[in-house]
Structures are given as C-alpha cells and as structure tokens.
C-alpha cells in the first residue's frame, strides 16, 4: 500500500510569516516535508507552485497550494488543534499587526530601503506595543490565560521589532509585553520551529517537520 504523501512547506527560518505557519503546524504535530528557502535563490519548484515568490508556501498532497501564512495556520489547526488555538483568535488584532504595525516595522528596521525616518516609525510601532501590553495585563496572553492563534500570529513580528534595538526595547515600560515575548521565545515550541536547516535543492533527502513526527 502506498503511504500518503506529506504536504510540502517552503519556508525561511527568520521570516515572521513563515515562523507563524511553522508554529501552527508544530503545535498539532501536523507532519510535512520542510524545504528551507534561500530568498536570493528561490527554488523553481516553489515558484511553479506560487509565482508570487514569498514564503511560506504549503503544497498539499492533492496539489492545492496555500501561500498565505494565516491560511496555512488555519489549515494546520483544522487538521489538529490539541491546545485549542482556534478558540483564542482575534482577527482584528492580527490585521492591525499585519497592516499598520508591519508597515512601521519595515520602515523602522530598513530605513535606507524605504527612505524613511526610523525613529518616527519606531514611535508609531510603539503605539501597537502599548495596545498589546494592555491586553496582556489581565491574563498574560492575548486572548486568555493560554497561548492561542493570536499570540502565535503576532509574536514573531514583535520579536523582529524588539531585535532592531534590543537595549531600547528592554528599557520600555512594557513589562507584560516583555514577559510575554520572553515566554514565547524561551518555549520548547519556538525551539522546535527554529532549528537550522540548509537551503533545499532538488534531490536532497526529505526533512520532516516537526522532526520525528510519525504519520497519523
């Protein structure tokens, strides 16, 4: 009997969009074939599947392609959601993260690329961080006392923002946000999704993600 084919995930370790897709796949132990991408030399197989050329891209066994990170998260959690992440979602908060906050994050981190005032966009991004900090006061996570989809979708972007100037970020009066971010970054789940893999090339041995996950 032929074994089922795993979905194929094209990913880039440091991309926050790809991170959150891997988090959702990992939390439910939904096995896929991981293909790490070098963004300066994107594999043709990925471009054939998704011509827009951005990660993550998930190619399902029936050849359907999912190439938006939130859609991959929802697909993965529909397969397996042992921690109940789907019940702790906030589409409006995620839209603010993906829209205005990501806009300011890019112009804070890459001012030379965008011709932007980094400090101005840092301050605008800080407004969103304050909103998150206020949300975290009561329960410690964005939608209750346990992590959920909203947390996984947003914290990779806060991680990127914090890393631009870590001393400045650590000095902010946002202790609930800082504690929340540190907790996610120190988790076993995050360690699982951040393992280093060399960029994939046609003919390479299959790398299963999450590692050592059996077929269900």
C-alpha positions in Angstrom: 0.0 0.0 0.0 1.4 3.5 -0.9 1.9 5.7 2.0 0.2 9.1 2.0 2.4 12.0 0.7 3.1 14.7 3.2 2.4 18.4 2.5 5.4 20.3 1.3 6.3 23.5 3.2 8.6 26.1 1.6 9.9 28.2 4.5 12.6 30.7 5.6 13.7 30.3 9.1 13.8 34.0 10.1 10.7 35.2 8.2 7.9 36.0 10.8 5.2 34.9 8.3 6.9 31.5 7.9 7.5 31.3 11.6 3.9 31.5 12.5 3.0 28.9 9.9 5.5 26.5 11.4 4.2 27.2 14.9 0.7 26.2 13.9 2.0 23.0 12.1 4.2 22.1 15.0 1.6 22.6 17.8 -0.6 20.0 16.2 2.3 17.8 15.1 1.0 18.0 11.5 3.8 16.5 9.6 5.1 18.0 6.4 8.2 18.0 4.2 10.2 21.1 5.1 12.1 22.9 2.3 14.2 25.8 3.6 14.5 28.5 1.0 17.3 30.9 0.3 15.5 34.1 -0.6 18.1 35.2 -3.1 17.9 31.9 -5.0 14.3 30.7 -4.7 13.8 27.2 -6.0 11.9 26.8 -9.2 9.6 24.2 -7.7 8.4 26.9 -5.2 7.9 29.5 -7.9 6.0 27.0 -10.0 3.7 26.4 -7.1 3.3 30.1 -6.1 4.6 32.6 -8.7 4.5 35.5 -6.2 7.6 34.1 -4.7 7.1 34.7 -1.0 7.2 32.3 1.9 5.6 30.4 3.4 4.1 28.2 0.7 2.3 24.9 1.6 1.7 22.4 -1.2 -0.9 19.8 -0.2 -0.9 16.2 -1.4 -3.8 17.0 -3.8 -1.7 19.7 -5.4 -3.7 22.6 -3.8 -1.4 25.5 -2.8 -1.8 27.7 0.3 0.5 30.7 0.1 -0.8 33.0 2.8 0.6 32.4 6.3 -2.7 32.9 8.2 -4.4 30.5 5.8 -1.7 27.9 6.5 -2.3 28.4 10.2 -6.0 27.9 9.9 -5.5 24.8 7.6 -3.0 23.3 10.1 -5.2 23.9 13.1 -8.2 22.4 11.3 -6.2 19.2 11.0 -5.1 19.1 14.6 -5.6 21.7 17.4 -4.7 20.0 20.7 -4.2 23.2 22.6 -7.4 24.9 21.3 -5.6 27.7 19.5 -8.5 28.4 17.2 -10.6 29.4 20.1 -8.1 32.1 21.1 -8.0 34.2 17.9 -8.5 37.9 17.3 -8.7 38.7 13.6 -8.9 42.5 14.2 -5.7 42.5 16.3 -3.9 40.3 13.8 -5.0 42.6 10.9 -3.5 45.6 12.8 -0.3 43.6 13.3 -0.1 42.7 9.6 -1.1 46.1 8.4 -0.1 49.3 10.2 2.4 47.6 12.6 4.2 45.7 9.8 4.3 48.9 7.8 6.1 50.7 10.6 8.3 47.7 11.5 9.7 47.6 7.9 10.4 51.3 7.9 12.0 51.2 11.3 14.2 48.2 10.5 15.1 49.2 7.0 15.0 53.0 6.7 17.6 53.0 3.9 15.4 50.7 1.8 12.3 52.8 2.3 13.7 56.2 2.6 12.0 56.5 6.0 12.6 58.1 9.3 13.3 55.2 11.6 12.6 56.9 14.8 9.2 58.2 13.6 8.2 54.7 12.6 9.6 53.2 15.8 7.3 55.5 17.8 4.3 54.6 15.6 5.1 50.9 16.2 5.3 51.6 19.9 1.6 52.5 19.9 0.7 49.0 18.9 3.1 47.5 21.5 1.2 49.5 24.2 -2.1 48.0 23.0 -0.6 44.5 23.3 0.8 45.3 26.8 -2.6 46.5 28.0 -4.2 43.3 26.6 -1.7 41.1 28.5 -2.2 42.6 31.9 -5.2 40.5 32.9 -4.3 37.0 31.8 -0.8 37.0 30.4 -1.7 36.0 26.8 -3.6 38.0 24.2 -6.9 36.0 24.3 -6.9 34.5 27.8 -4.5 32.7 30.1 -3.1 30.3 27.5 -1.4 30.9 24.2 -3.6 30.8 21.1 -3.6 31.6 17.4 -3.4 35.4 18.0 -0.2 35.0 20.1 1.5 32.8 17.6 0.5 35.0 14.7 1.8 38.2 16.3 4.8 37.5 18.5 7.2 36.7 15.6 6.7 40.3 14.4 7.2 41.7 17.9 10.4 39.6 18.1 11.6 41.3 14.9 10.7 44.7 16.2 12.5 44.1 19.5 15.6 42.9 17.8 16.3 46.1 15.9 17.5 47.8 19.1 17.2 45.4 22.0 18.5 47.8 24.7 15.8 50.3 23.7 13.1 47.7 23.7 14.2 46.2 27.1 14.1 49.7 28.6 10.5 50.3 27.7 7.9 50.4 30.5 6.0 47.4 28.9 6.8 44.6 31.4 3.8 42.5 30.4 4.7 42.6 26.8 8.3 41.9 27.5 7.4 38.9 29.8 5.0 37.6 27.1 7.6 37.8 24.4 10.3 36.2 26.5 8.0 33.3 27.4 7.3 32.5 23.8 10.9 32.8 22.7 12.0 30.5 25.5 9.4 27.9 24.8 10.1 24.4 23.5 7.7 25.1 20.7 9.7 28.0 19.4 12.9 26.0 19.7 11.2 23.3 17.6 10.4 25.7 14.7 13.7 27.5 14.7 16.0 24.5 14.0 18.6 25.5 11.3 18.4 23.6 8.0 20.4 24.2 4.9 18.6 25.6 1.9 16.8 22.9 -0.1 17.8 21.7 -3.6 16.1 19.3 -5.9 17.2 15.7 -5.0 18.0 16.5 -1.3 16.9 14.0 1.3 13.5 14.7 2.8 13.4 16.6 6.0 10.3 16.0 8.1 8.8 18.8 10.1 8.2 18.7 13.0 11.1 16.4 13.4 10.4 12.7 14.1 6.6 13.2 13.7 5.0 9.9 12.6 2.3 9.7 10.0 -1.2 9.7 11.6 
